[in-house]
């Protein structure tokens, strides 16, 4: 579980949540950060990281198929992303939490289905996308753990633009990492098993 511990420790360090800070929410740490939508924290930069991650994962899966360790890892990442996206959305619809852009009170849950702060869907899916690679390659190639920088960046960015509370991104990271670990330890990729056999070969090997 080394990869999960690295992600959790780094996330807590970067979320700018002093232990003595008085806050609210489920962990008692939620509070607004100073609003910052400039530079690397710009919303377009956040979306670039999210869409770039998704395109890389999906493109790598279809290009490589399931005939190599790397291709198999890409498909497990696809599984983790798909399942985590559904899980995060289900939680959003259940908890109906207002975003810090809407209120300064982090305890406003169950305020209607249009309130979707908890958990962070972006942090969830990015965490899910990178975790299978850390599981498969981290022990032999520690540099792979640097992929944790992607969900960490997005977590901090979402706080800075007041898109989410601290607990939103923490739970999102935990959910995504947990489902990434689940996908990594399945006997075979889930979604690939639903597709025609040709997808196992991959476009790179076919052409």
Secondary structure, 3 states (H helix, E strand, C coil): CHHHHHHHHHHHHHCCCCCCCCCECCCCCECCCCCCCCHHHCHHHHHHHHHHHHHHHHHHHHHHCCCCHHHHHHHHHHHHHHHHHHHHHHHHHHHCCCCCCCCCCCCCCCCCCCCCCCCCHHHHHHHHHHHHHHHHHCCCCHHHHHHHHHHHHHHHHHHHCCCCCHHHHHHHHHHHHHHHHHHHCCCCCCHHHHCCHHHHCCHHHHC
